Amino acid sequence: MNTLHLALDWTPNINHIGFFIAQAQGFYADQGIEVKISDPSSDDYSLTPAKKVELGKADFALCPTESLISYQTKKEAFPLKAIAAILQEDLSAIVVRKESQIQSPKDLDGKTYASYEARYEDGIVQQMIKNDGGKGDFEVIYPEKLGIWNTVLSGEYDSTWVFMNWEGVQVKSLGAALRSFRLADYHIPYSFSPVLACNGDQIEEKADAYRAFLKATAEGFQYAKENPEKAVKILQPLVPEHEQNIDLLEALRLTAPHFGKEGDWGKIDPKRVETFLSWLREKGLEASQVLARDLFSNELL
C-alpha cells in the first residue's frame, strides 16, 4: 500500500472535508493507498505546506495559485505544480469588523492589515485599495499566522484576508459581524485557492498513486455534497477546540456548490490562471516569463 502525505494549508476546516471523508470512509484504502494528513498547528507554521513538498517532507500541499508562481520563479526554482483545485470559485475576502468606520477598501488607507506574509499578498491588497479610489497607503503587520484572525476580531488590527465559508461563518457564532470586500468586486481576477500541489518532477513517476489519490479525494468531496449531515460529523472531531462552535452545516452549505460537478471535481481552468498571471505582471507584481500552462496539470484527474 502506497503511503502519501498531505500537508494542509490551515487547521482542519470545511475546505478540507473531502480529504477527511475519503480517509474515514475507506476511499483511499479502496484505492490501495494510505494517506497521512498534517496541518500547520503541528509545527506552528514553521514550514509552509509548499516548503514541505520542496523539502520532500510531503507529497502534496494545499496552497494558493500564488505559491505555484512564487516557487517556479524564485532564484532556486522548484517545480511546484497544481494537480487539482479544491474550489471552483474564490470564497475569500478582505474583512474588517462591521462596527469599524471602514466602509470600502479605500478606507483602509492609514489603517492596519494583518498579513500572512505570502508573496503578492500585500501588493494585491494595495491594488484593491487603489482600485477603489484610495492611495494604497496602509500599514502591514505580520502576526503569527495561526493567530491572525484573533488580532482582527479583538480590534488589535483593522483587516485581514479570510475564507468567508469558514471564518465568515465562525464570526456569527461569536456574536460578531464583518464587512467583507471580495476581490472580484474590485477588478482583481484572483485565481484558484486552495489548489492541491506537488513536485511536478515526480508526476510521471508517481502518476498511478496520484491518480488513485485524486479519484478517492473526489469521492470524498462528492460524499460531502450528497451527505452533509454525515460529512460534518466526520469533520467535527478534527476541528480545533476554539472553533468547535462553528455551524459546520452552514459552512458546508456555502461551500459544497463550489466543489464542482460530479465527475468534474478538481478541474483547473487555464484561462483563469493565465488571466491572474497577466494581471500580476500588468501591476508590476511579477516580472518573470513563467507560462501559465506550466503551473498546473489536469491530466491526473
C-alpha positions, 0 to 999 in steps of 0.5 A: 500500500502506497503511503502519501502525505498531505500537508494542509494549508490551515487547521482542519476546516470545511475546505478540507472535508473531502480529504477527511471523508475519503480517509474515514470512509475507506476511499483511499484504502479502496484505492490501495493507498494510505494517506497521512494528513498534517496541518500547520498547528503541528509545527506552528507554521514553521514550514509552509505546506509548499516548503514541505513538498520542496523539502520532500517532507510531503507529497502534496500541499494545499496552497494558493495559485500564488505559491505555484508562481512564487516557487517556479520563479524564485532564484532556486526554482522548484517545480511546484505544480497544481494537480487539482483545485479544491474550489471552483470559485474564490470564497475569500475576502478582505474583512474588517469588523462591521462596527469599524468606520471602514466602509470600502477598501479605500478606507483602509488607507492609514489603517492596519492589515494583518498579513500572512506574509505570502508573496503578492499578498500585500501588493494585491491588497494595495491594488484593491485599495487603489482600485477603489479610489484610495492611495494604497497607503496602509500599514502591514503587520505580520502576526503569527499566522495561526493567530491572525484572525484573533488580532482582527476580531479583538480590534488589535488590527483593522483587516485581514484576508479570510475564507468567508465559508469558514471564518465568515461563518465562525464570526456569527457564532461569536456574536460578531459581524464583518464587512467583507470586500471580495476581490472580484468586486474590485477588478482583481481576477484572483485565481484558484485557492486552495489548489492541491500541489506537488513536485511536478518532477515526480508526476510521471513517476508517481502518476498511478498513486496520484491518480488513485489519490485524486479519484478517492479525494473526489469521492470524498468531496462528492460524499460531502455534497450528497451527505452533509449531515454525515460529512460534518460529523466526520469533520467535527472531531478534527476541528480545533477546540476554539472553533468547535462552535462553528455551524459546520452545516452552514459552512458546508452549505456555502461551500459544497456548490463550489466543489464542482460537478460530479465527475468534474471535481478538481478541474483547473481552468487555464484561462483563469490562471493565465488571466491572474498571471497577466494581471500580476505582471500588468501591476508590476507584481511579477516580472518573470516569463513563467507560462501559465500552462506550466503551473498546473496539470489536469491530466491526473484527474 
